[in-house]
Amino acid sequence: MKFLDEYRNYSAVRQMAQAIQRVAKRPWTLMEVCGGQTYTIVKTGLQDLLPRGITLVHGPGCPVCVTPLEMIDRAIATALRPEVILCSFGDMLRVPGSTQSLLDAKASGADVRIVYSPLDALQLARANPNREVVFFAVGFETTAPANAMAVWQAEREKIPNFSMLVSHVLVPPAMEAILGSLDCRVQAFLAAGHVCMVMGYEEYVPISRKYRVPIVVTGFEPLDLLEGVLMAVEQLEDGRAEVANQYARAVRRSGNLPAQERIAEVFEVTPRAWRGIGEIPSSGLRLREAYRRFDAETRFAMDIDRVEESRECIAGLVLRGLRKPFECPAFGTRCTPDTPLGAPMVSSEGACAAYFHFGRRKEDGHSIVSTATAGH
Amino acid sequence: MAILSCPLPRPATDRILLAHGGGGRLTNQLIESVFLSAFSNSALESRHDGAVLSASGTRLAMTTDTYVVQPLIFPGGTIGDLAVNGTVNDLAMCGARPLALSAGFVLEEGLAMEILHTVVAAMREAARVANVPIVTGDTKVVDKGKGDGIFLNTTGIGVVVAPKPVGPESVRPGDAVLVSGDLGAHGITILSVRDGLEFEGPVSSDTAPLWAPVQALFEAGIEVHCLRDLTRGGLSSALNEIASVARVRITVEETLIPVSDVVRGACELLGLDPFYVANEGRFVIFVPESDAGHALEILRSQSVSAGAAQAGTVHEDRSGIVTVRSRIRGHRVLDMLSGEQLPRIC
C-alpha cells in the first residue's frame, strides 16, 4: 500500500537498524511519547532490531490511559441519564471506572454509541432533537481540532441538545513533568508525530534547551521509528540536545495554523489531572466562557465521588517510563485485558495491553519474546 | 506529583456483554463456564465446528448456527445465504458432505415482506449452489422492538467422507498451515455499511460455500489433518483454538497471509487488525508439509479458494501459542481477541 509499505520494507528497516548499531557507542534510554508508536514497536517486534544498549520506554501518550477515573465515572453517570445518548471513540468504552465501564453501562441500558468523529455526534444531535447528545472528548492535540470544530458548528447552528464532556490533555507539559521528576531516566524523546502535525514543534525548543534533551519529532511506521532513534542517538553521542524533525513528510515547524486557530477560539488551557500521574499545571483544555454552555459537566451537574485507586496497579510508573509492564506483579495474572486493573491494559495503545497481546510476558520465557529490552 | 494509582479491580461481569458473542476470550469463557459444564458430553467436548456421531455404521456430522447480522442485506450477500453457507461450511470443516439443512426464522413484527422475499431467495440460491436441500423449518414472530428484523437459525446434517479424523487433535508438528484466500472482507463490509464508512475501492462480503474445495482435497487423497473456517474472531482465534487443543506452536509469516489492499487500508484507518476480522468464506487447512504444494494447487483451481497460500507451519512446543513474524522480521505473539475489536481514538 502506497505510503505505508515503503516504511515497512525489510531491507530499508535493516539498513536503518545497522546505522543505529554503528552510531550507538553507549547505552541510551529513549522514550517514545505516543501510544501509537508503542503499538507499532511492540506489534512489529521492532525492539528485536535495536542494539542491546538502546532501551525504548513507553510514554504517557495514550489518551485512554491518562483519562482520570472521575471523568470516566462522570461519563458513565451522564450516559445512565435516560435523555442522554453518549457518544465516544471505541476504545474508551472498555476502560474501567470505579465500579463499571461504559460497556457495562451499555449492557445495563445506557444509550452509548461508538462514533468515528465528533461531527457524527453532532449529526446525531440534529437527528434526535428530543434527546441530549453528549460527546466524550478525550485525546491530545491531535483530536482537539475536530472537537473544537464540532462545538463551533453547534454554536453556529444553535444546536441546543449537543454538549461535550471535555477531558483534553496536552503533550508538552506532560513531557516536562516527566523530565522534572527526580527519578527520570529518559535521555531523549521521540515526540508524537501527529500531535506535531497540528501544533508544530516550536514549543519543544525551550524544553529541549532547559533539560538538555534531544527531541525528535517521529512518525509511526517501523522505518520512521528507527530513523527517529538514529537521529536521537546521533545527538546523544555528539553531546547535542536539539529539536529535530524525522516526520517531515507530515509535520511543518509551525504546524497546522487554521487548526490551531480553531482550537484557540473554542478551548483554553487549564490544569488537568492525568490518571496515574496526577495534576499537571496547564496540561489540559477546557471550553472557553463563550462556549461553556456546551459543557456537559455544567449541563448535567452531578456529584462524582473521588474514589481511592488500587495500590497494586503501577500504571503511573509505566506511563512515566520507570517500569516495564511485565515488572508489575499483577501483569498477566490479576490484570489482563478482560479484567483490567488499570487503563494501560485496556486500550490497544496502552503499553500493558500491547505487551500482553503481543507476547512480551515475563512468564512466557519463550525465545520469541525479545530479550533486547527484557534484560533491563 | 500526586500519588501513583489505578482503579480497584472490578468484579467478574454479572451481565452478558456484547463481547461474549465476539468469538474471542469471553466467548470461550462463556462456553466453558456455562454451556460445557451444563451439557458435558464427549461430542461437545471436542470443541469442533460440529459434532461427529455414529448411526448404524454411518458417520454423521451435525452443526447449528444462529445469525443476527445488521444490515440484513449487504454488499455480497444477505443474512439468508450467510446462514446457509455458514452451516454448510461448519459441516465441511468436519470433513462432511452436507446432506440436509433446517431453517428457523424469528421475524419481527413490521418487517417488510420484500426483505423476507430477498433473504429467502438468497437462501434458495445458496442451497442450490451447495447442492443441499432445506428440509424442515420453523417460524416465530415477535413484537416490534423485540427482534432485529430477522434472526435466523440453520442446522445441518452431513455425511463424513474424511477417511481419518479431521480436527485440532490430528494436527502434528511439521504440518503446513494453508489459508484459502484473502482475509477480512466480510467483517470490513459489514462495518462499512453499518457505520456508513466509505473506503477506496469496493468491498463486498466473501460469503461462500466451502464444501467444493474441501471435497476436492479429499478426492485427491490429500491427508487433511484439520480444517477450520475463519468466522468470528478471524484467523487469530481459529489458530489459537487449534494450537491450544493440539498443544503445538503455530508460526505464521505476516507477509504470506493474503489481505486485500482495501481491507488493509480500512484496518489501518480504523486501528483494527485483519487477523481478527470476521470472514464467511475463508478457512485454514492443516496438511503434512509434503502435501502442501499439491493441496495449494487443488485449492487454487477452485474459484472460492483461488487465492490460497501457505501462511505458516506447526512446531513441536506444547505451549499452544501462535506467533507471527512481522513484515520487518520481528516476532510477536498473535493473541486471541480480548473483548470486541474497538476502533481507536487516533
Interface residues (C-beta under 8 A of the other chain):
Chain A: M1 L4 R8 Y10 V13 G36 V42 K43 T44 G45 L46 Q47 D48 L49 P63 V64 L69 F89 G90 D91 M92 L93 R94 P96 G97 S98 T99 Q100 S101 L103 D104 K106 A107 S108 I114 Y116 V138 G139 F140 T142 T143 A177 S181 H194 P222 A273 R275 G276 I277 G278 E279 V307 E308 E309 S310 R311 E312 C313 I314 A315 G316 L317 R334 T336 P337 D338 T339 L341 G342 A343 S347 S348 E349 F356 H357 F358 G359 D364 H366 I368 S370
Chain B: M1 A2 I3 L4 S5 C6 P7 L8 P9 R10 A12 T13 R15 I16 L17 L18 A19 R25 L26 Q29 D195 L197 D261 R264 G265 E268 L270 G271 D317 S319 I321 T323 R325 S326 R327 I328 R329 G330 H331 R332 V333 D335 S338 G339 L342 P343 R344 I345 C346
